[in-house]
Amino acid sequence: MSDYAKSKAFYGRLFAFLGFKVLDEYADAIGWTNGETRFWIGPADEAGRKRGYRIGDIGFHHYAFELRSRKDVDALQAFLEKEGATIVDPCGEYYDDYYAVFFLDPDGLKLEGMKWGERNAREARARTVRKRASTKKAPAKRP
């Protein structure tokens, strides 16, 4: 990270919002976990600080955090706006049943909060309920 203190503060607030806790911290790195995944950052060396990050460099395209619901994606965008983070693409449907917000960290690394499959899962549950209701037999009438 080009400004380690700034990045550490940004990720600390972001990860607290997302329910991560500090896993461990050293002089040259800090990591967070949510019990399923770990995310680590560290300061860039002198050459890295001079050059900075550029989209198109070797490295990950972006990192996505899968959230529990579309409402959580909306809440993340509201949090990011309050924090003054750069939102690249606001909350929206980017693919069929794929709802996301894309944003940048202090060095311009692209991050995403997303939820996929929520609408399809809700529709599948509704079909199951309708199917069960239609297969229940009415009680026999007495003569």
Backbone hydrogen bonds in HBPLUS format (Angstrom, degrees):
<---DONOR---> <-ACCEPTOR-->    atom                        ^
c    i                          cat <-CA-CA->   ^        H-A-AA   ^      H-
h    n   atom  resd res      DA  || num        DHA   H-A  angle D-A-AA Bond
n    s   type  num  typ     dist DA aas  dist angle  dist       angle   num
A0044-ALA N   A0001-MET O   2.95 MM  43  4.87 166.3  1.97 120.9 118.0     1
A0007-SER N   A0003-ASP O   2.91 MM   4  6.18 164.8  1.94 161.9 167.0     2
A0008-LYS N   A0004-TYR O   2.77 MM   4  5.84 160.5  1.81 151.9 158.0     3
A0009-ALA N   A0005-ALA O   3.04 MM   4  6.20 155.2  2.10 143.3 149.3     4
A0010-PHE N   A0006-LYS O   2.97 MM   4  6.20 161.2  2.00 147.4 152.8     5
A0011-TYR N   A0007-SER O   2.85 MM   4  6.02 178.9  1.85 161.4 161.1     6
A0012-GLY N   A0008-LYS O   2.88 MM   4  5.83 147.1  1.99 136.9 147.1     7
A0013-ARG N   A0009-ALA O   3.06 MM   4  6.28 161.9  2.10 150.4 153.1     8
A0014-LEU N   A0010-PHE O   2.94 MM   4  6.17 166.7  1.96 153.6 158.0     9
A0015-PHE N   A0011-TYR O   2.75 MM   4  5.73 170.6  1.76 151.1 154.4    10
A0016-ALA N   A0012-GLY O   3.02 MM   4  6.04 148.5  2.12 137.7 146.6    11
A0017-PHE N   A0013-ARG O   3.02 MM   4  6.22 158.2  2.07 146.4 152.1    12
A0018-LEU N   A0014-LEU O   2.95 MM   4  6.27 148.5  2.05 145.8 155.4    13
A0019-GLY N   A0015-PHE O   2.97 MM   4  6.02 108.9  2.49 135.2 150.5    14
A0020-PHE N   A0015-PHE O   2.71 MM   5  4.90 153.6  1.78 154.6 151.3    15
A0019-GLY N   A0016-ALA O   3.19 MM   3  5.13 155.4  2.26  99.2 106.5    16
A0021-LYS N   A0033-THR O   2.83 MM  12  5.53 157.9  1.88 153.2 155.5    17
A0033-THR N   A0021-LYS O   2.85 MM  12  5.53 152.8  1.93 152.3 160.4    18
A0023-LEU N   A0031-GLY O   2.66 MM   8  5.34 163.2  1.69 136.7 142.0    19
A0031-GLY N   A0024-ASP O   2.98 MM   7  5.58 163.8  2.01 168.9 168.7    20
A0026-TYR N   A0029-ALA O   2.73 MM   3  5.15 178.0  1.73 166.2 165.7    21
A0030-ILE N   A0041-ILE O   3.06 MM  11  5.73 152.4  2.14 154.6 161.1    22
A0041-ILE N   A0030-ILE O   3.02 MM  11  5.73 155.6  2.08 158.4 165.5    23
A0032-TRP N   A0039-PHE O   2.88 MM   7  5.36 155.9  1.94 148.1 154.3    24
A0039-PHE N   A0032-TRP O   2.96 MM   7  5.36 154.5  2.03 148.7 155.1    25
A0034-ASN N   A0037-THR O   3.36 MM   3  6.03 148.2  2.47 153.0 161.6    26
A0049-ARG N   A0045-ASP O   2.92 MM   4  6.21 154.7  1.98 157.9 165.5    27
A0050-LYS N   A0046-GLU O   3.15 MM   4  6.39 148.4  2.25 145.0 152.9    28
A0051-ARG N   A0047-ALA O   3.08 MM   4  6.31 156.9  2.14 148.5 154.4    29
A0052-GLY N   A0048-GLY O   2.80 MM   4  5.68 166.0  1.82 151.7 156.5    30
A0057-ASP N   A0054-ARG O   2.92 MM   3  5.69 155.9  1.97 147.3 148.3    31
A0063-TYR N   A0110-LYS O   3.14 MM  47  6.69 150.3  2.23 143.5 149.0    32
A0112-GLU N   A0063-TYR O   2.89 MM  49  6.14 135.3  2.10 155.4 152.6    33
A0065-PHE N   A0112-GLU O   2.69 MM  47  5.99 161.0  1.73 152.6 157.7    34
A0114-MET N   A0065-PHE O   2.95 MM  49  6.22 162.5  1.98 157.7 158.7    35
A0067-LEU N   A0114-MET O   2.72 MM  47  5.74 170.3  1.73 165.2 168.6    36
A0072-ASP N   A0069-SER O   3.07 MM   3  5.15 124.6  2.39  94.7 108.3    37
A0073-VAL N   A0069-SER O   3.21 MM   4  6.67 143.3  2.36 139.1 149.0    38
A0073-VAL N   A0070-ARG O   3.04 MM   3  4.97 119.8  2.41  93.2 108.6    39
A0074-ASP N   A0070-ARG O   2.95 MM   4  6.33 159.3  1.99 153.6 158.6    40
A0075-ALA N   A0071-LYS O   2.87 MM   4  6.14 155.2  1.93 145.6 152.8    41
A0076-LEU N   A0072-ASP O   2.87 MM   4  6.07 148.5  1.97 140.9 149.3    42
A0077-GLN N   A0073-VAL O   3.01 MM   4  6.37 159.2  2.05 151.7 156.4    43
A0078-ALA N   A0074-ASP O   3.04 MM   4  6.36 160.4  2.08 150.6 155.7    44
A0079-PHE N   A0075-ALA O   2.92 MM   4  6.16 157.2  1.97 147.5 153.9    45
A0080-LEU N   A0076-LEU O   2.84 MM   4  6.11 162.6  1.87 156.6 161.0    46
A0081-GLU N   A0077-GLN O   2.88 MM   4  6.10 159.1  1.93 153.6 158.9    47
A0082-LYS N   A0078-ALA O   3.03 MM   4  6.25 159.4  2.07 146.5 151.9    48
A0083-GLU N   A0079-PHE O   2.93 MM   4  6.21 145.4  2.05 145.5 155.9    49
A0084-GLY N   A0080-LEU O   2.98 MM   4  6.14 116.9  2.39 137.2 153.0    50
A0085-ALA N   A0080-LEU O   2.97 MM   5  5.22 155.5  2.04 154.4 152.0    51
A0084-GLY N   A0081-GLU O   3.07 MM   3  5.04 145.7  2.20  97.6 108.1    52
A0104-LEU N   A0086-THR O   2.93 MM  18  5.49 151.0  2.01 155.7 163.3    53
A0088-VAL N   A0102-PHE O   2.83 MM  14  5.38 135.7  2.02 124.3 137.0    54
A0089-ASP N   A0102-PHE O   3.30 MM  13  5.00 161.1  2.34 122.1 126.7    55
A0102-PHE N   A0089-ASP O   2.89 MM  13  5.00 171.0  1.90 152.4 155.5    56
A0092-GLY N   A0100-ALA O   3.08 MM   8  5.74 135.7  2.28 140.9 153.3    57
A0100-ALA N   A0092-GLY O   2.99 MM   8  5.74 158.2  2.04 155.7 158.5    58
A0094-TYR N   A0098-TYR O   2.86 MM   4  5.78 149.7  1.96 171.4 178.5    59
A0098-TYR N   A0095-TYR O   3.05 MM   3  4.96 150.2  2.14 131.5 122.1    60
A0117-GLY N   A0097-ASP O   2.91 MM  20  5.43 150.6  1.99 152.8 161.3    61
A0099-TYR N   A0115-LYS O   2.92 MM  16  5.35 167.6  1.94 161.7 157.5    62
A0115-LYS N   A0099-TYR O   2.84 MM  16  5.35 150.3  1.93 156.9 165.2    63
A0101-VAL N   A0113-GLY O   2.93 MM  12  5.42 147.8  2.04 152.6 162.6    64
A0113-GLY N   A0101-VAL O   2.96 MM  12  5.42 159.0  2.00 156.1 163.0    65
A0103-PHE N   A0111-LEU O   2.85 MM   8  5.27 163.5  1.88 143.8 148.8    66
A0111-LEU N   A0103-PHE O   2.68 MM   8  5.27 170.5  1.69 166.8 167.8    67
A0105-ASP N   A0109-LEU O   2.91 MM   4  5.33 149.0  2.00 142.0 152.0    68
A0108-GLY N   A0105-ASP O   2.92 MM   3  5.23 164.8  1.94 118.6 123.2    69
A0121-ALA N   A0117-GLY O   2.91 MM   4  5.93 156.8  1.97 149.5 155.9    70
A0122-ARG N   A0118-GLU O   3.01 MM   4  6.20 157.6  2.06 147.0 153.0    71
A0123-GLU N   A0119-ARG O   2.93 MM   4  6.20 160.2  1.97 153.6 159.0    72
A0124-ALA N   A0120-ASN O   2.91 MM   4  6.09 152.2  1.98 144.8 152.6    73
A0125-ARG N   A0121-ALA O   2.98 MM   4  6.21 155.7  2.04 148.3 154.1    74
A0126-ALA N   A0122-ARG O   3.04 MM   4  6.31 156.8  2.10 146.2 152.6    75
A0127-ARG N   A0123-GLU O   2.99 MM   4  6.25 153.3  2.07 146.4 153.3    76
A0128-THR N   A0124-ALA O   3.03 MM   4  6.27 155.2  2.10 146.3 152.7    77
A0129-VAL N   A0125-ARG O   2.99 MM   4  6.28 159.3  2.03 151.0 156.2    78
A0130-ARG N   A0126-ALA O   2.98 MM   4  6.21 162.8  2.01 149.5 154.1    79
A0131-LYS N   A0127-ARG O   2.85 MM   4  6.01 156.9  1.90 147.8 154.7    80
A0132-ARG N   A0128-THR O   2.93 MM   4  6.14 164.6  1.95 152.5 156.1    81
A0133-ALA N   A0129-VAL O   2.98 MM   4  6.16 159.3  2.02 148.8 154.7    82
A0134-SER N   A0130-ARG O   2.96 MM   4  6.17 150.2  2.05 146.2 153.8    83
A0135-THR N   A0131-LYS O   3.09 MM   4  6.27 133.6  2.31 143.7 155.4    84
